[in-house]
Amino acid sequence: MDVEDRLPFRIKVCIWASTCVGVMFGLFIAHDLYLFGATDFVEGDPMQVKVQKLASVKTQLSYFYYSLPYCMPKEIVDHHLSLGEIVQKDLIENSPYQFKMLELQMCRVVCRTTLNDNDAKVLKEAIDGEYRVNMILDDLPLVMLYNRSDMDSFVYQQGFPVGVKMLYAGKMEPKYFINNHLTFIVKYHKDEKTDDARIVGFEVKPFSVKHEYEGKWNDKIRLTNCDPHTTYNATGKDSPLEIEDEKEIIFTYDVEFQESEIRWVSRWETYVCTVDSHIHWFSVFHSFTVFIWLAIPMVSNVVPMMDNDISPYTKLKTQEEAAEVTEEETGWTIVRGDVFRPPKNSDLLCVFAGTGVQCFGMILVTMVSAALGFITPSSRKGLMESLLFVWVFMGMFAGYTSTILSKMFNGTQWKKMALKTSFPGIVFIIFFIVSAPSWGEESWGAVPFETMFALVLLWSGIFVSLVCVGSYVGFSKPAISNPVKTNRIPREIPKQAWFMNPVFSILIGGIFPFGVVSVELFFIVTSVWTRQFYCILGFLLPVLVFLILICAQISMLLCYYQLCREDYLWWWRSFLTSGSSALYLFLYVAFYFTKLNDTKPVSAVLYFGYALIGSIAFLVLTGTIGLFACFLLTRHVYASLKTD
């Protein structure tokens, strides 16, 4: 056995030490995993309303709830966040809103405050930015019912607006009004056998009310325009509360309870599954149509041409016949001595392929888990934590793939390849660049520095260890042998037609994989950037299957035509043919940004930074599928040749 095949003792110590650190860190994360379980309430039980970050559909910058002059509890307590919640930029704190199960509360005063010039300014900026206040009760988000005119139906939207802006006729400057009265509607489902009740809905109706009272303000004063015995309803008598300097604001709320037939296990379907499923079925049918459209030329043209080219070699019996056939070779058969020649920058291609296998495993496991119902919207952190955990675990397969390919390309240093594969490089750089400006804005839109440090520990404690183990196992395996020998001197590639230009064929090839995901991509981008839930994860599984098939089809089709024209430089082109779909994905997301009407540079940096990370992941995923599809194709067809 070669010296490099032996694992040095110091490497073993490093792997075991980092694995122990990783296991401890993993147990810390697992301790905070979401446990699916309902909370039972009886009449009079206290119910704590918690507040989340202020978010907007116009910008990616989010802020703390108490950054606005809202009522504060005696002591602000931050909810313990898991790694998944922090990466998703979630934030949960207690609030002064206190409920009791099945006890009505009408016109309850929270607090009274007087705005200063800065308070009025930040409130107006929040209204201009269309920021919404988010709250949760029993892990269920606060939603607001509104009429969607284009669908002629009612749908739910998370949170409620900070206020409204109105432009009156004849006046240049608009007026701003704050939503200072909230009517909460808590829906519950009661157990038929017991008196226990479970929360199945949490809705709100916001109002802007200029409250009135007589005498001097005290804690027991009664408002003259808000009846403590009935739920508040907007009337023509009440005027909205305009935001102005030195303006007095009284925050109030109502709480009413409504019994519902919706069971606890189905409570999320009402809020997050508001999109018609027929649209998603159309997405699947669209993917199937693209697959069939590509399968027709493969079956009708490519396969018969391959059979005709291979059939003369299968009938050879003597060396004279072999020599005669060899003299008449044309197309892809004539470049068999160069087709498996290692490409330029082979180490980089190996790293991309290993990372692509890692992405593929992460997405496949996550999609299957979601389709089986193991990942649901009821866990705010479930999807992100699942992605992080599976990503780290798949590091072993990434190291194995990159190293075994490197060994096929005559690589001899598995430790160097393991280091290259385990280094996230450009993703960490982008992650830091997009987060740094938001720290200066005091925004919660970027991942905090402490969380980035935790991610580094997760990377160094577990991921590097698994990549090293996978790389060592891959290097200890025998090198993949090619079906034909490679010539010492490279063959000259003839001049190619314009339509076989590498740039042109690569850009054409990327259109088809993007076309498969384009319909579903709209819902994914909309749910991410408008901060809504994407609940129909099960539809992504068939779309993923068709994406795999189409990436393989288009890469093999163009690779075969390339070899037929005696161009044997197929390694990188097969990767980029399907991988170029990431370019179209990034352009689509960039076009979507124009609809947000966001003019803040920091928000644009966040948006395009995360879009770039997603596009890079899509690049290595689709590119790896195309690379391995062409690898299997070339090995199959050239193994069929009987001549040397």
N, C-alpha and C positions, 0 to 999 in steps of 0.2 A: 504494500500500500504506500502511496506517495506521502511525503511529509505533510503536504497541505491537507490530505484526507484525514489526518489525525487531528482531533480536537485538543489543543493545548490545555494544560491544567488551568492556567490563568483565565482562559476564555470560559472554561466551565465554571470557575468561581464567579466571574462577572455575570454569566447568564443566570446562575442560581441566585445570586444576590439580588439582581434586578428583578427576577421573577418573584422573589419573596416580597420585595417592595411593591411590586405590581399587584400581588394577591392581597396584600394589606389594603392597598388603595382601592382595589376592586370590591373588597368587603365593605369598605367605607361607602362606596357608591351603592352597593346592593342593599345596605342597611336602609337606604332612603328610597327604595323602589316603591312605586305606587301599589297599594294593596286594594283590590277591588272589594268593596264592602259598603253596605248601606248603613246610614245612621238613622236610628228610630227616634222619633220625638213623641212626647205626650204633651197634653195641654199644660202650658205654663213653663215649659222648658226654655231656657235662654238660647238665643240664636245669634251668633256673632257674624256681622257683615264685615267683610274685609275688602279693602280697596286695592286696586292694581294700578299699573302705570297709565299715564295719559297717552293715548295713541291717536294717530290720524291716518286717513287713507291718502292724504296728499303728500306726506313726507315720512321718511323713515326715522326721524328723530322722535323719540319718546321721552317723557319726563316723569318725575316723581309726582304722585298725586298731591302731596303737600307743598309742591312748588307753587301752587296757586293758593290764594287766600281762602281756603276752605276750613271748615271747623275741624279742630284737632282734638283727639282724646287727651286725657291727662298725661298719658305716657305712650309714645309711639313704639310699637313692638313690631320688628320685622319678622315675617314668617320665615322659617328655616327653608332655604331653597336647595334643591338638588342640583347636580351638575347640568342635567338636561334643562331645567327651568332657567338657569343662569345663561346657558348658551342660547336659549330662545329669548333672552332678554326679558324675562318675566320678573315681576316684583310684587310682593304681597305684604300689606301692612294692615294693622287693625284700624278700626274707624269708630266714631262716636255713635254710629247707628246701632241701636240695640233693639232686637225683637224678642217677643215671647210667643211661643207656639200657640196659635189659635186665639190670640188676644189682639183685638183691633186697636189701632192707635190712630187718632185723627188729629191733624194739625199740631203735631208734636214739634216743639221748638228745639233745634239743635244748638244754635248759638247766634249771637249777634256780633257783627263786626263792622268797622268803618274803613272804607278803602282809602289808601293814600295814593299819591300820584303813580308810584311804581306798581301797586296792586292793580290799579285800573289799566295800566299799560300792558301788563302780562296777561290779564284777562282778555283784552281786546286782541292781542296777538294770538292767543289760544283759539279764539273764535275765528279769526282770519285763517288760521291753519286748520280749521275744522277738526279740532281735537275733541275726543270723546272720553268720558269718564267711565272707567271699567271697575266693576265690583263683582264679588263672588259670594255666594251663600251655599254652604254645604257642597263645595267644589263645583257649583253650577254657576256659570257666568250670567251676569245681568244682561238682559236683552230688551230691546225696544221694538214694538210692533209698528210697522209702517206699510203703507200701500205702495206696491210696485206697479206703476202704471203700464210698463211695457209687457207685464205678464198678467195684468188684471187680477192680481191676487195679493194676499198679505204675506209678508216674510218678516223674519226677525233679523235685527242687526245688533251686534254687540255694543253694550254701553249706551250712553246718552250724550248728546252734544253739550259742551260747556255753556253755550248760549247761542243766540241767533243775531244776525246782522240784517238790518233793514235800511233801505235807501228810500227816503221820502222824496216825493216830487217837489222840485224847486229847490232842493237842498243839495249842496255839493258833497258834504260829509255824511256818511251813514251813521246810524245810531246802533249801539250795541246793548243787548239785553241778556242778563244772566239767568240761567235756570236754577232758581234757588228753592223751589218747592218740588219734592219728589213724591209721587204716589207709587209705592211699592205694591206689587201683587205677587203673593207667594202661593203657588199652587202645590197641593199635596195630594197624595194618594193614601187612603186609609185602609188598613188591613181589616178584612171582614171578621176575622176571628178575635183580634185584639183591638185595643184602642190606639195602638201605635200608628204613627203617620210618617211618611217619607216625603221629602221635598222632590218635586218633579218639575217645578217651573219657578223662575225668578224674573219677573218683568217690571218695567217702570214706565211711568208717564211723567215726563218733566214739564214744569211750568215756570214761567217768569212772573212773579207776583210782587207787587209793591205793598208789603204788609203795613197795616196801620194799627196803632194802639193808643190808648189814652193814658195820660200821666207820665211819670218817669219810669224808665225801664228797670225791671227787676226780674228775677228768675221765675216768679209766679204770675207775671202779668199775662193777661188774656188778649189775644189779637182780636180786633173788632171786625176784620174782614175774613176770618178763617174760623168756621164753626168746628169746635172740637168734638161734635157728635156726628158729623157726616164727612164723607170723603170729599176732598176738594175737587171742584170742577171749575174750569175757566168760564167766566161770565163777562158780559160787557161792562159790568160795574167795576171790575178790577183792571187796573192798568199795569202793564209790564214794568219790570224794574230795570231802569237804564243804568249802565255802568258809567260812573262819573267820579272824579276826584272828590274826596270827603263825603261820598255817598254811603248811607247806612244800609247794610244788607242783613236781613234776618233769614236764616236757613231753617226750613221746616220740612216735615215729611209725614205721609200717611202710610199705614200698613194695613192691608186687607188680605184675607186668606180665602182661597177658592179650592174646593174639592175637585179633583180631576180623575178621570177614568184611566189616564196614562199611568202605566206601571213604572216602577223605579228603573227597571232594566231597559226601558224604552224611552227614557226621558230625554236623551240626547237627540233622538231622531227628529223631534219636532223643531229643534233649534239649528241643527247643522246640516240636515239632509233636505234642504229646501229646493235644491236644483232638481229638475225633472230628470229621472234616470234614463229616459229615452235619448237624451243628448249624449250620455255616456255610451249607450249602446250604439249610437251612430258613430262614435269615436272608434269603437271596436270594429264595426263594419267597415269603416274607412281604412283602418289598418289592414284588414283582411283583403280589401280591394287592391291596395298597393302591393300586397304580397302576391296575389294572383297575377297582377299585371307584370310583375318581374319574373314570375315562375314560367310564364308562357315562352319567352325567348330562351330561357334556360333549357326547357324540355324540348322545344321544337328545333332549336339551332345548335346550342353548345354541346349537348349530350350526343346527338348524332355525329357532329364533327369530331368529337373526341373518339367515338367508336371507330370512325373511318380511319383516323390517324393511328390508332392503336392496333387495329385488326391485322395489318401486315406483319407486325412483330409477333403476334400470337401464333402465326402459322409458320414461323421459321424453323427449319430442320437442319440446315447445313450452314457452315461458315460462309460459303459462296453466296447463299441467299441473303445472309445478314449483311455482307459487304455490299451487295447490290441494293438492298433497301437503304443502307446508310448513305450511299451516294445520291439517292433521290430524296433525301430528307429536306423538308421545308418547315417553316413555321415554328411551333413550340418545341418540336422534337430536336431541332438543330442546336438549341441552346441548352441541352440537358447537362453539358459539362460546365455551365456557369450559373445555373439557376439556383444552386444552393451555396453560392459564394457568399461569405459573410458580408453584411452591408456596412457602409460607413457609419460611424458613431453607434456601433452595435450595443455598447453598454447602455446608452440612453434609450435605445429601443427596448432592451431587456427590462429596464426600470419601468418604462411606460407599460409594458405588457404585464409585469408583476402587479403594478398599481391597478391596472385594468381588471385583472382577475380579482383583486381585493374589492374593487368597487362592484363588480358583478356579483360576488358572493354576498356583499353587504345588502345590495338592493334585492337580490333574489330571496334571501332569508327574511328580510323585512316585509316584502310584498306577500310572501306565503303566510307569514305570521298574521299580517293584517287581513288577508283573505279568510283565514281561519278564525278571526275574531280575537286574537290575542292582543292586538294593539287597537285601542278604541280612542275616540276623542275625549272620553271621560277622564283620561289621564293626560294632563297638560304636558307632562314631561316624558310620557311613555315612548313616543315616536323618536324623539331626539336621543334619549338614553339608549334606546334599542340600536339606533344607527351608530352611536359612538361605541357601544360594546361590541357589536358585530364587526365594525370597522377594525377595531384593535385586534379582535380574535383572528380576522382574516389576514392579518399581517404574516402569519406563518405560511399561508398559501402564496402571498406576494413574494416572500423571500425564496420559496421553493421554485416558483415559476421563473423569476428573473435569473436565478443562479443556474438552473438547468438549461435555460436558453443560452446563457453566457458560456456555459461549458460546451454547448453545441457549436458556438462560434469560436471555439478554441480558447476560451477564457480560463485562467488558472488561479484567480484570486477570489475565493468565495467571500472572504471577510470584506474586501473592498466593495463587492457587489451588494453584500448585506447592508453596509453603511449607506451606500447610495440609495438603496430601496427604502430604508427606514427613515431617511431624512426627508421630511415633508417639503422642505425648500420653499418653493414659490407660494404654496398655500399659506404657510406661516407668515411669509413676508406680506402677502396681500392682507391677511387677517390683521396684522399689526398696523398696516398703513390705514386701513379703513376704520380701525378703532381709535387710533391716536387723536384725530381731530375731534371726535365726539367726547373724549375726556375733557378737552378744553371747553366744550359747550355745556358741560355738566349734564349730558344727556344719558339716558338709560338705553339708547339705541345701539350702543356698542358693547362688546363683551368686556367686563371689568378686567383690570390688570391682574387681580387676584385669581380670577377664573382662568386667565391665560397661563398663569403659573401652575394651576392645577392641571390644565391640559398638558403642559410640558411634563409634569410628573407622570401623568398617565401614559404619555408617549415614551418617556425614558424608562419607566418602570415595567411596563407590560409589552408595549408594541415592539420596541427594539429587541427584547428577548425573544419574542415569537418570530420576528424576521430572521434573527440569527439562527434559531433552531431550524426554520424552514430552509434557509440558505445552506446550512451544513448538511441537512438531509438531501437536498437537491444535488449538492456537489459530490456526495458519497455515491450517488447513483451513476451507472454507466452513461457515458455521453450518447445522445441520440445520434444514431448512424443514418446517413443519407442514403437513399436508394440508388443513387448514381454517383460516380466519382466527379470531383471538381478539377477542371483543368488548371494548370499552373499559370498560364497566360490568359488574361481576360479576353474574351471575344469582342471585336468591335461591333458596336450597336449601329445598325443602319439608320439613316435619317427617317424620322417619323412624320406621319401626316399631322396636319394641324389639330384634328380632333383627338389625337392621341398625345397631345402635349400634356405633361404631368399636371400643370396647374389647372388646365381646362377639365381634364378627366376627373381630377380630385374634387373640384368644385361641383361638377355635375353629379358625381356619386353621392355627395353629402345631402343633396336635395331629398332623396328618397327616405332615408332614416328620419330626417326632420319632418317630412310629410306624415310619417306614421304617428308621431307624438304631437303634432301641431294642434289638433283639436283638444286633446286632454291637457296640453301645456297651458292653454288659456285659463282653464279652471285652476290649475296648480299655481300659476303666477298670480292670478287674481286672489286666491285664498291666502297666499303668502304676503303679498304687498298691501292688501286691504285688511289684513289681520283677521281673516275669517277662517273657519274650520274647513279643511278638505276631508270629508268623512267617507267618501266612496272609494276607499283605498283598494277594494276588491277589483275594481275595473282596471286598475293599473297592471294587474298580473297578466291578463291576455294581451294588453298593449305591449308589455315587456316581451312577451313571447314573440309577437309579430316583429318587434324591433330587432330582436336577435336574428330572426329568420331573414329579414330584409337586409340588415347589415352584412350578413353572410352572403346573401344572393348577389347584391350589387358589387361587393368586393371580389367575389369569385368570377363574376361575369366580366368585369373590366380587367381583372388579372389575366384571364384566359386570352382576351383579345390582345393584351399587351405582350404576352408570350408568343402569340401567333405572329406578331410583327418583330420577333427576335429581340425584344427588349426584356432582359432578364433582371433588371433592377426593380424587383417587385416587393421587396420587404417593406420599405418605408411607404411606398405608394399604396399598398394594401391596407396599411394602418391608417393612412390619411384619407383614403377614399371614403370610408364610412365615418372616420373621425371628423371630417370637415363639416359634418352636420352640426357640430358644436358652434361653428361660426354663425350658421343661420339661427341657432338658438340664441346666441348672444345678441344678434341684430334684432331678433324679435323682442327680446326683453328690453333692449335699448329703445325700440319703437314704443313699447308699452309705457316707458318712463315719460314720454311726451304727453301721455294722457293724464298723468298725475298732477301736472301744473305746479311742480315743486321747483322753486327758484333758489333754495338754499344750497350752497356749494357743499356743505358738510353732508347733507342728506344725499346729494348726488354721489359723493364719494362712497357712502355706505351702500347705496343701491348698486352702483356699477361694480364695486368691490365684491359683494356677495354674488352678483350675477356672473362675474368673471370666475369665481371659485366654482360655481355650479357648471359653467361651461367647460372648465378644465376637467371636472369629473366626468362630464358627458363625453368629452374628447377621448379620454383614456378608456372609458367603457366601450363606446362604439368602435373605436380604433382597435382595441384588443380583439373584439369579436371578429372584425374583418381580417385581422392579421392571422388569427388561428384558423379561420375558415379557409383562407388561401394557402396556409401551411398544410392543412390536411388535403386540400385539392392537389397541390403540386406533388406531395408525397404519393398520393394515390395514382396519379396519371403517369408519373415517371417511374414508379415501381412496376408499372405494367410493361415497360419496355424491356425486351429480352436481350438487347445488345448492350455491350459495354461501351 
